[in-house]
Amino acid sequence: MTTTSSGRHQQGGRTATGGSCITNGSYGNTWLAARKQLGVAATGELSGIDSWEHNVTEAAATVHERFMRETLQLAERGRGRVSPRPLVGSLVVRDGIVVGHGFYQEPEPSHAEVRALREAGAQARGATLYVNLEPCAHYGRTPPCTTAIIAAGISRVVAGIRDPNPQVNGHGFTQLREAGLEVITGVLAVASTQLNEVFIVNQLERRPFVHLKVAMSLDGRIATRTGASRWITGTAARAAGQALRHRYDAIAVGVGTVMADNPQLTDRTGWERHRPLVRVVFDSARVRLPPDATLVQTARQTPTWLITTTTADNAEHLARLARCGVRILAVEADDRGRPCLATALERLFSEGISSLLVEGGAMLAGAFVDARLIDKMTCFIAPRLIGGTTALSAIGGTGAPTLEETLQLTGVTLEQVGTDFALTGYAGRTIIEALAAARVAEQRFSL
Ligand SMILES: NC(=O)c1ccc[n+]([C@@H]2O[C@H](COP(=O)([O-])OP(=O)(O)OC[C@H]3O[C@@H](n4cnc5c(N)ncnc54)[C@H](OP(=O)(O)O)[C@@H]3O)[C@@H](O)[C@H]2O)c1
């Protein structure tokens, strides 16, 4: 079952009084600065839109969409093996037949387009190249893909979305057009944006993409009044939760969850990933993470990072955790002696974390919601009622004082997972805008 809502997103409604380090203003300024860097107006167009007019017949559009769907499936094969770079697939098609295909995956630095061109060889001359993200136009780890595409004699490039990376951002399309190639954009732009939602937020906000995951009862509880929480949802939902972990660079929990549940927080899908999943514990100046916790005892096998504050004065305890292999990251404290979330995210990003799955508990989830630092949310809902006024509800924190200031999810989907339901939606302003731009680009293409 899939339903879509088009509810409005409330960015301006920060209601938290907790972290003086996090203000609506400072978050908004980062967002504005990112747009200024890209030369995009605050309310302007994002990665999906290309102002070039296309003249594509309905039959050709259907063909382009079919090959773009295949391109997206190819790109998906890099899942778990591209971070911090984007998921990219590419096809070279000649006379309706695929003669080259490629997708990007580490550790091979060559891009999807170059791999597809390599396979196509001489057959690339006069062919169409499909790619979900704009080809790069600059020297990075590899030479520009635009140069390789032009040199191979490709006559038409069909693309999903523009690359928000300031070094590319439209230059790739321009270079190809200036070389005389036909360039068609906006093909399956929404799916292309969703595929690279992490990369888009990374590029525009210079912080990890944050996805909040909650498993709760129908009445929004994550534990009973006695603290029992395992398991609220069934095996299928828990397996889906594992699959979600596989998509992320790191998982975060609050120290309260470690103390209550002593979790492992590992990726047990068995699927290949090129970097180990990092487990991040948000602690406070008190530093309560127990040295005998599973996360600490296994820190040498699976990375465990502790986020505390620069005001923590529990040096002996921190040293003990460090001796067990826990990496300590101290960041600025808010006025409750807890890590400032915006600063913690910046720090994690600088340490190579592109995406973060926040798994609770209630206080940490509430702090992220209050700070409006959530891009996406998935709620696994079990059709059972826990009840009780003292049973923990999924989202703690300060909360919204008025309904106008609540955090509204958009682009919501609901699917049945075993005996439970998974509701997923977007909450972050940047990704919501990028999706809106992609919808416009898609409409322009199919007009
Ligand atoms: N069903 C689910 O999806 C799910 C998932 C996870 C957990 N749970 C359940 O949730 C319960 C634990 O939740 P909880 O709310 O008590 O604890 P929590 O959110 O896991 O951890 C809260 C603690 O984290 C520390 N912290 C560090 N930075 C913080 C920040 N910026 N904002 C807020 N807290 C921060 C605080 O320590 P100080 O107090 O020292 O400041 C706070 O007490 C358990 O019963 C667990 O089973 C359920």
The ligand as an SDF file (V2000), in Angstrom:
LIG
                    3D

 48 52  0  0  0  0  0  0  0  0999 V2000
   11.6450    1.1650   19.9890 N   0  0  0  0  0  0  0  0  0  0  0  0
   12.6710    1.8910   19.5640 C   0  0  0  0  0  0  0  0  0  0  0  0
   12.7690    2.2340   18.3690 O   0  0  0  0  0  0  0  0  0  0  0  0
   13.7470    2.2640   20.5450 C   0  0  0  0  0  0  0  0  0  0  0  0
   14.9940    2.6530   20.0580 C   0  0  0  0  0  0  0  0  0  0  0  0
   15.9420    3.0450   20.9830 C   0  0  0  0  0  0  0  0  0  0  0  0
   15.6590    3.0500   22.3380 C   0  0  0  0  0  0  0  0  0  0  0  0
   14.4510    2.6190   22.7710 N   0  0  0  0  0  0  0  0  0  0  0  0
   14.1390    2.6400   24.1970 C   0  0  0  0  0  0  0  0  0  0  0  0
   14.2880    3.9740   24.6500 O   0  0  0  0  0  0  0  0  0  0  0  0
   14.7110    3.9620   25.9860 C   0  0  0  0  0  0  0  0  0  0  0  0
   15.9030    4.8670   26.1350 C   0  0  0  0  0  0  0  0  0  0  0  0
   15.5490    6.1680   25.7000 O   0  0  0  0  0  0  0  0  0  0  0  0
   15.9020    7.4310   26.5350 P   0  0  0  0  0  0  0  0  0  0  0  0
   15.1220    8.5650   26.0030 O   0  0  0  0  0  0  0  0  0  0  0  0
   15.7800    7.1200   27.9760 O   0  0  0  0  0  0  0  0  0  0  0  0
   17.4710    7.6060   26.2630 O   0  0  0  0  0  0  0  0  0  0  0  0
   18.3300    8.0040   24.9970 P   0  0  0  0  0  0  0  0  0  0  0  0
   17.6290    8.9770   24.1540 O   0  0  0  0  0  0  0  0  0  0  0  0
   18.8480    6.7710   24.3840 O   0  0  0  0  0  0  0  0  0  0  0  0
   19.5500    8.6970   25.7200 O   0  0  0  0  0  0  0  0  0  0  0  0
   19.3240    9.8860   26.4180 C   0  0  0  0  0  0  0  0  0  0  0  0
   20.6050   10.3720   27.0520 C   0  0  0  0  0  0  0  0  0  0  0  0
   21.5300   10.7070   26.0450 O   0  0  0  0  0  0  0  0  0  0  0  0
   22.3360   11.7500   26.5100 C   0  0  0  0  0  0  0  0  0  0  0  0
   22.4420   12.7550   25.4540 N   0  0  0  0  0  0  0  0  0  0  0  0
   23.5800   13.1240   24.8260 C   0  0  0  0  0  0  0  0  0  0  0  0
   23.3540   14.0820   23.9450 N   0  0  0  0  0  0  0  0  0  0  0  0
   22.0500   14.3680   23.9970 C   0  0  0  0  0  0  0  0  0  0  0  0
   21.2560   15.3370   23.3470 C   0  0  0  0  0  0  0  0  0  0  0  0
   21.7930   16.2100   22.4520 N   0  0  0  0  0  0  0  0  0  0  0  0
   19.9600   15.3670   23.6370 N   0  0  0  0  0  0  0  0  0  0  0  0
   19.4220   14.5220   24.5120 C   0  0  0  0  0  0  0  0  0  0  0  0
   20.1350   13.5860   25.1900 N   0  0  0  0  0  0  0  0  0  0  0  0
   21.4490   13.5230   24.9370 C   0  0  0  0  0  0  0  0  0  0  0  0
   21.6730   12.3510   27.7410 C   0  0  0  0  0  0  0  0  0  0  0  0
   22.5130   12.0930   28.8510 O   0  0  0  0  0  0  0  0  0  0  0  0
   22.4360   13.0290   30.1770 P   0  0  0  0  0  0  0  0  0  0  0  0
   21.1430   12.7210   30.8220 O   0  0  0  0  0  0  0  0  0  0  0  0
   23.6180   12.5940   30.9480 O   0  0  0  0  0  0  0  0  0  0  0  0
   22.4860   14.4410   29.7320 O   0  0  0  0  0  0  0  0  0  0  0  0
   20.3700   11.6160   27.8570 C   0  0  0  0  0  0  0  0  0  0  0  0
   20.0140   11.2530   29.1700 O   0  0  0  0  0  0  0  0  0  0  0  0
   14.9750    2.5230   26.3330 C   0  0  0  0  0  0  0  0  0  0  0  0
   13.8680    2.0300   27.0310 O   0  0  0  0  0  0  0  0  0  0  0  0
   15.0940    1.8580   25.0120 C   0  0  0  0  0  0  0  0  0  0  0  0
   14.7130    0.4960   25.0780 O   0  0  0  0  0  0  0  0  0  0  0  0
   13.4910    2.2250   21.8950 C   0  0  0  0  0  0  0  0  0  0  0  0
  1  2  1  0
  2  3  2  0
  2  4  1  0
  4  5  1  0
  4 48  2  0
  5  6  2  0
  6  7  1  0
  7  8  2  0
  8  9  1  0
  8 48  1  0
  9 10  1  0
  9 46  1  0
 10 11  1  0
 11 12  1  0
 11 44  1  0
 12 13  1  0
 13 14  1  0
 14 15  2  0
 14 16  1  0
 14 17  1  0
 17 18  1  0
 18 19  2  0
 18 20  1  0
 18 21  1  0
 21 22  1  0
 22 23  1  0
 23 24  1  0
 23 42  1  0
 24 25  1  0
 25 26  1  0
 25 36  1  0
 26 27  1  0
 26 35  1  0
 27 28  2  0
 28 29  1  0
 29 30  1  0
 29 35  2  0
 30 31  1  0
 30 32  2  0
 32 33  1  0
 33 34  2  0
 34 35  1  0
 36 37  1  0
 36 42  1  0
 37 38  1  0
 38 39  2  0
 38 40  1  0
 38 41  1  0
 42 43  1  0
 44 45  1  0
 44 46  1  0
 46 47  1  0
M  CHG  2   8   1  16  -1
M  END
$$$$
